[in-house]
Amino acid sequence: MEKKIIKVSAVQLCSKIADTEANIKKVEELIKRDITNTDIIVLPEVWTCGWSPKHFRETAEKISESKTLNFLSSIAVKYNCWIIGGSFITNDNGRYFNTCPVINREGKLVCTYSKNHLFSYYGCGEGQFVAPGESPVMVDIEGIKTGLTICYDIRFPEIYRAYRKAGADLFINCAAWGLKKPIPWECMTRSRAVENQTFMVALTQSGYIADGEWNIGHSRIIDFKGDTISEIKDQKEGAAKAVLDFSLMYDFRKKCTCMNDIKPNYEVKCV
């Protein structure tokens, strides 16, 4: 099998609420400061506007005339890398989505993924402001099949298993995860990698949000066995970076063949 090695850089930042221009400037500065040679740059969820659903629609952009996409395209070309653009709010003829764009080295938009599961509990009403995406999206990044998810999607192992069955090598979860939920974040990001024997980039925002709420600021890159190979443990802004050797993952899958033991269905007997 062809050897596949890629360099990944996940940029953690604290976004300014509802200020796309300021957030674009900050991302540009962080990339310039912390990244020199990489194959993929990953950004967090709603980095353009911060985690504030009530501000989503006022910051929404149409794909065809998006300043965010123009910026990400220029970064991809300048640094000769792919961009998994976290997410921003898109307006599709009056329907709003929490959307992750993927841009190749030439600056071309390859695909978008809209968040399938909307965070609408604990008093949060994301679903009041955006609509759920219709399906998972897996993108081939130079031979690396990459499954895209956003934040709350991590609570649904079904989407990750669907990606794995479709041949995923790498999972991405771009998030704006709250500080008050550290155990779910740490457990589920690791679990999704372990149960599917797949690399995981779990990237979240850092810093203060509003009304006493903070982002967790614990971005991490996890290997197919659940080991954390790079992380940012605190609220600082910067990049978690790792070199992913997929030949090691493929060898491990050959030895640990639990995926072969999955039954076609699990009908529950109630007694």
C-alpha positions in Angstrom: 0.0 0.0 0.0 1.2 3.5 -0.8 2.8 5.3 2.1 0.8 8.3 3.2 2.2 10.9 5.5 0.7 14.4 6.0 1.3 17.4 8.2 -1.7 18.8 10.0 -2.0 22.2 11.8 -5.0 23.0 13.9 -5.4 26.7 14.8 -7.0 27.4 18.2 -8.3 31.0 18.7 -10.7 33.1 20.6 -13.1 34.8 18.2 -14.6 38.2 18.7 -18.4 38.0 18.7 -20.0 39.1 15.4 -16.8 40.7 14.0 -15.8 38.8 10.9 -13.2 41.3 9.8 -11.4 41.2 13.2 -11.5 37.4 13.2 -10.1 37.1 9.7 -7.2 39.4 10.7 -6.5 37.3 13.8 -6.5 34.0 11.9 -4.1 35.5 9.3 -1.8 36.7 12.1 -1.8 33.3 13.9 -1.1 31.4 10.7 1.8 33.7 9.9 3.2 33.4 13.4 2.8 29.7 14.0 2.7 27.8 10.6 5.5 27.5 8.1 5.1 24.1 6.4 1.9 22.0 6.5 -0.4 20.0 4.2 -3.6 20.9 6.0 -4.7 23.9 8.1 -7.9 23.3 10.2 -9.9 26.1 11.8 -12.6 25.9 14.6 -16.3 26.1 14.4 -17.9 29.6 13.7 -14.5 31.3 14.1 -15.8 34.1 11.9 -18.4 35.2 14.4 -17.8 33.3 17.7 -20.3 31.1 19.5 -23.3 33.3 19.6 -26.3 31.8 17.7 -28.3 35.1 18.0 -25.6 36.8 15.9 -25.4 34.0 13.3 -27.7 35.4 10.7 -26.3 38.9 10.8 -22.9 37.5 9.9 -24.1 35.0 7.3 -22.6 35.0 3.8 -23.6 33.6 0.4 -21.2 31.1 -0.9 -21.0 32.9 -4.3 -19.8 36.2 -2.7 -18.1 35.2 0.5 -15.3 37.2 1.9 -14.5 34.3 4.2 -14.0 31.9 1.3 -11.9 34.5 -0.6 -9.7 34.8 2.4 -9.3 31.1 2.9 -8.6 30.6 -0.7 -5.8 33.2 -0.6 -4.3 31.4 2.5 -4.4 28.0 0.7 -2.5 29.4 -2.3 0.0 31.4 -0.2 0.9 28.4 2.1 0.4 25.7 -0.6 -1.9 23.7 1.6 -5.5 22.5 2.0 -7.8 24.4 4.3 -10.6 22.8 6.4 -12.2 26.1 7.2 -13.9 25.3 10.5 -17.3 26.8 9.9 -19.1 30.0 9.1 -22.7 30.8 8.7 -24.0 30.6 5.1 -27.2 32.0 3.6 -28.7 29.8 0.9 -31.8 31.7 -0.4 -33.0 32.5 3.1 -32.0 29.2 4.7 -29.0 29.4 7.1 -26.5 26.7 7.8 -23.4 26.2 10.0 -21.1 25.3 7.2 -17.5 23.8 6.9 -15.7 24.6 3.6 -12.8 22.6 2.3 -10.4 24.3 -0.1 -7.5 22.7 -2.0 -3.9 23.9 -2.6 -5.0 25.8 -5.7 -7.5 27.8 -3.7 -10.6 26.0 -5.1 -13.6 25.2 -3.0 -13.8 21.4 -3.2 -16.9 20.8 -1.0 -18.9 22.0 2.0 -20.4 20.2 4.9 -23.2 21.6 7.0 -23.5 20.6 10.6 -25.9 17.7 10.8 -26.8 17.8 14.5 -27.6 21.2 16.0 -26.9 22.0 19.7 -30.3 22.9 21.1 -30.4 21.9 24.7 -29.2 23.3 28.0 -31.0 26.5 27.0 -29.1 26.9 23.7 -31.2 27.2 20.6 -28.8 26.8 17.6 -31.7 25.2 15.7 -33.7 28.4 16.0 -31.1 30.2 13.8 -29.7 27.6 11.4 -31.0 24.5 9.7 -29.3 21.0 9.9 -27.3 19.7 7.0 -28.8 16.8 5.0 -25.9 14.3 5.0 -22.3 13.5 6.1 -19.6 14.6 3.6 -16.3 12.8 3.2 -13.6 14.5 1.1 -10.5 12.9 -0.5 -7.5 15.0 0.4 -4.7 13.7 -1.8 -5.6 10.1 -1.0 -6.7 10.7 2.6 -10.4 10.1 3.0 -11.5 12.7 5.5 -14.9 12.7 7.4 -16.1 16.1 8.4 -18.0 16.9 11.6 -18.8 20.0 13.6 -18.9 20.2 17.4 -22.2 18.6 18.7 -21.8 15.9 15.9 -19.3 14.3 18.2 -22.1 13.0 20.4 -23.4 10.8 17.6 -21.1 7.8 17.0 -23.4 6.8 14.1 -22.0 9.5 11.8 -18.4 8.4 12.5 -19.1 4.7 12.0 -20.7 5.7 8.6 -17.6 7.5 7.6 -15.4 4.5 8.7 -17.5 2.1 6.7 -17.1 4.4 3.7 -13.3 4.2 4.1 -12.4 7.1 6.3 -8.7 7.6 7.3 -9.1 10.8 9.2 -11.9 12.5 11.2 -12.2 16.2 11.7 -14.3 17.8 14.4 -14.3 21.6 14.3 -15.9 22.9 17.5 -16.7 25.8 19.8 -17.0 23.6 22.9 -18.0 25.0 26.3 -15.6 24.9 29.3 -18.3 23.4 31.5 -18.3 20.1 29.6 -14.7 18.9 29.8 -15.3 15.2 30.3 -17.6 14.7 27.3 -15.1 16.5 25.1 -12.1 14.6 26.3 -13.9 11.2 26.3 -15.8 11.4 23.0 -13.1 12.8 20.9 -10.9 10.0 22.0 -13.6 7.4 21.7 -14.5 8.3 18.1 -10.9 7.7 17.2 -10.5 4.4 19.1 -13.8 2.7 18.1 -13.1 3.4 14.4 -9.2 3.1 14.4 -8.9 6.4 12.7 -6.9 9.6 13.3 -8.9 12.5 14.8 -8.4 16.2 14.7 -10.6 17.7 17.5 -10.2 21.5 17.3 -12.1 24.0 19.5 -12.1 27.7 20.2 -10.6 29.1 23.3 -11.4 32.2 25.4 -14.3 34.1 26.8 -17.7 34.0 25.0 -20.3 36.1 27.1 -22.5 35.9 30.2 -19.9 33.9 32.2 -19.4 31.3 29.4 -16.0 30.2 28.1 -14.8 28.0 25.4 -12.8 25.0 26.6 -9.6 25.7 24.7 -8.4 22.1 24.6 -7.7 21.3 21.0 -6.0 17.9 20.3 -4.9 15.6 17.6 -5.5 11.9 18.5 -4.2 8.8 16.8 -6.0 5.6 15.9 -5.2 4.0 19.3 -6.5 6.9 21.3 -3.1 8.5 22.1 -3.0 12.3 22.1 -0.1 13.2 19.8 -0.5 17.0 19.9 -2.6 19.3 22.0 -3.2 22.8 23.4 -4.4 22.3 27.0 -5.2 25.9 28.0 -6.8 29.0 26.7 -3.9 30.2 24.6 -4.1 30.9 20.9 -1.9 29.0 18.5 -1.5 25.8 16.5 -1.5 22.1 17.5 0.7 20.4 14.9 1.3 16.7 14.0 2.7 14.5 11.3 0.3 11.7 10.6 1.8 8.4 9.3 -1.2 6.4 7.9 0.9 3.4 7.2 1.1 2.8 11.0 -2.7 3.0 11.1 -3.2 0.5 8.3 -0.8 -1.9 9.9 -2.6 -1.6 13.2 -6.0 -2.3 11.5 -4.6 -5.5 10.1 -3.6 -6.7 13.5 -6.6 -5.4 15.5 -9.5 -6.6 13.3 -12.4 -5.7 15.5 -14.2 -3.9 12.6 -14.6 -7.3 11.0 -16.6 -8.5 14.0 -19.4 -5.9 13.7 -22.7 -7.6 13.2 -24.9 -6.5 10.2 -27.6 -5.6 12.7 -28.3 -5.5 16.4 -31.9 -6.3 17.0 -32.7 -5.9 20.7 -34.7 -8.6 22.4 -36.9 -7.1 25.1 -37.8 -9.6 27.9 
